[in-house]
């Protein structure tokens, strides 16, 4: 699961649209969607984690097969 997928899943869980998360985090519209193909800066990911009220590790942990 990508970082984008984890953000999207958490957003869906709390019923908050991505554009609102971006706004509350103070990042540009479309930033999170860009994470489908690229990795976010740690500072930006921290802002999103704060809005979603989860530790940044929530997005960085990998699932072992």
Backbone bond lengths (Angstrom), bond angles and torsions (degrees), N, CA, C in turn:
res aa  C-N    CA-C-N  psi(-1)  N-CA   C-N-CA  omega(-1)  CA-C   N-CA-C  phi
1 X - - - 1.446 - - 1.530 108.41 -
2 X 1.326 116.24 130.19 1.459 120.94 -178.85 1.527 110.63 -79.34
3 X 1.309 115.81 168.05 1.462 120.07 176.66 1.521 109.36 -60.09
4 X 1.327 117.16 -41.66 1.463 120.25 177.30 1.525 110.39 -57.18
5 X 1.321 116.87 -47.12 1.465 120.72 -179.11 1.522 111.41 -59.59
6 X 1.322 116.55 -39.32 1.458 120.30 179.69 1.528 111.50 -68.63
7 X 1.328 116.54 -40.55 1.463 120.10 177.22 1.524 109.30 -63.88
8 X 1.317 116.68 -46.21 1.470 121.44 -179.23 1.526 110.69 -61.43
9 X 1.319 117.53 -43.45 1.461 120.98 179.91 1.528 110.77 -62.86
10 X 1.325 116.81 -43.15 1.467 120.47 179.37 1.523 110.05 -66.88
11 X 1.315 117.52 -40.87 1.463 121.18 177.93 1.525 110.79 -61.06
12 X 1.319 116.55 -43.74 1.464 121.02 178.19 1.532 110.54 -63.58
13 X 1.318 115.51 -39.18 1.472 121.08 -179.14 1.530 111.63 -60.63
14 X 1.327 116.46 -38.93 1.462 120.13 -178.95 1.526 111.88 -99.12
15 X 1.326 115.90 5.98 1.466 121.94 176.43 1.529 112.43 58.38
16 X 1.342 115.46 48.78 1.463 121.11 179.79 1.526 108.24 -126.04
17 X 1.330 117.79 123.33 1.466 119.82 -178.95 1.535 112.28 -67.39
18 X 1.315 114.43 150.65 1.469 121.10 -178.49 1.526 111.33 -57.12
19 X 1.340 117.53 -42.26 1.468 119.17 -177.79 1.531 111.51 -60.95
20 X 1.335 117.21 -33.15 1.458 120.97 179.09 1.532 110.68 -72.87
21 X 1.311 116.74 -37.25 1.466 120.72 175.80 1.524 109.41 -61.80
22 X 1.330 116.22 -45.52 1.470 120.29 178.69 1.524 110.74 -60.18
23 X 1.314 116.90 -44.21 1.457 121.14 179.83 1.527 111.40 -61.93
24 X 1.328 116.44 -48.13 1.463 120.75 -179.22 1.527 112.22 -65.96
25 X 1.327 116.79 -29.14 1.470 120.94 179.18 1.527 111.81 -83.15
26 X 1.333 116.47 -11.23 1.463 119.87 -179.37 1.512 113.48 74.73
27 X 1.341 115.85 31.63 1.466 119.92 178.53 1.526 108.95 -116.32
28 X 1.306 116.47 162.43 1.456 121.68 -175.25 1.525 112.55 -67.71
29 X 1.323 114.94 146.54 1.453 121.37 175.73 1.529 108.93 -60.23
30 X 1.314 117.01 131.46 1.453 121.91 -179.91 1.523 114.23 95.07
31 X 1.321 116.75 -7.63 1.458 120.41 -179.11 1.522 111.45 -59.94
32 X 1.325 116.46 -48.89 1.458 120.17 -176.88 1.522 110.80 -64.64
33 X 1.318 117.75 -39.04 1.470 120.79 177.64 1.528 110.50 -60.12
34 X 1.305 117.32 -32.75 1.461 121.72 178.24 1.510 113.12 -64.98
35 X 1.317 116.50 -19.11 1.458 120.68 -179.76 1.524 112.41 -74.04
36 X 1.318 116.84 -3.14 1.470 119.70 174.04 1.526 110.02 -66.35
37 X 1.330 116.60 -31.59 1.463 120.98 -175.31 1.532 113.88 -120.81
38 X 1.324 116.83 -5.15 1.461 119.68 178.97 1.526 109.20 -140.66
39 X 1.308 114.82 169.87 1.464 119.97 179.91 1.523 109.35 -101.08
40 X 1.330 116.55 142.89 1.467 119.25 -179.84 1.526 111.94 -78.57
41 X 1.317 114.41 158.49 1.464 119.54 169.83 1.524 107.59 -69.80
42 X 1.304 116.53 147.19 1.467 121.49 -178.75 1.527 111.11 -57.58
43 X 1.318 117.13 -41.52 1.467 121.21 -179.20 1.531 111.16 -62.06
44 X 1.313 116.80 -41.23 1.467 121.26 179.54 1.519 110.54 -68.64
45 X 1.318 116.39 -43.16 1.463 120.20 178.88 1.528 110.44 -63.51
46 X 1.317 117.88 -36.27 1.462 121.64 177.79 1.525 110.84 -62.98
47 X 1.318 117.31 -39.42 1.466 121.12 178.31 1.531 110.42 -63.12
48 X 1.315 116.61 -42.30 1.470 121.26 179.37 1.530 109.69 -66.97
49 X 1.319 116.86 -42.09 1.464 120.90 178.70 1.526 110.48 -60.15
50 X 1.309 116.77 -39.31 1.463 120.65 179.39 1.525 110.65 -64.55
51 X 1.324 117.21 -44.08 1.470 120.95 178.18 1.520 110.71 -61.64
52 X 1.332 116.61 -40.62 1.461 120.96 -178.47 1.529 112.80 -83.71
53 X 1.326 116.06 -2.53 1.462 122.99 177.66 1.527 112.75 58.07
54 X 1.334 114.85 46.54 1.458 121.38 175.39 1.530 107.86 -133.62
55 X 1.330 117.99 154.09 1.466 119.47 175.41 1.532 110.18 -69.31
56 X 1.291 117.08 151.91 1.462 120.68 -179.50 1.527 111.17 -58.62
57 X 1.326 117.21 -29.30 1.464 121.42 178.55 1.526 112.26 -59.71
58 X 1.316 117.13 -26.38 1.466 121.65 178.21 1.531 110.56 -54.10
59 X 1.322 116.42 -37.38 1.459 121.39 -178.29 1.524 113.25 -87.65
60 X 1.314 116.24 -21.15 1.463 119.98 -174.86 1.516 114.28 -94.00
61 X 1.326 117.14 -19.05 1.463 119.88 -179.84 1.515 110.08 -66.64
62 X 1.319 115.15 139.98 1.464 119.76 177.70 1.511 109.37 -105.96
63 X 1.305 114.54 151.57 1.464 119.91 177.48 1.518 108.50 -89.76
64 X 1.310 115.85 130.26 1.457 119.54 179.19 1.521 109.43 -88.17
65 X 1.318 115.06 139.87 1.473 119.99 -178.19 1.505 111.78 -81.89
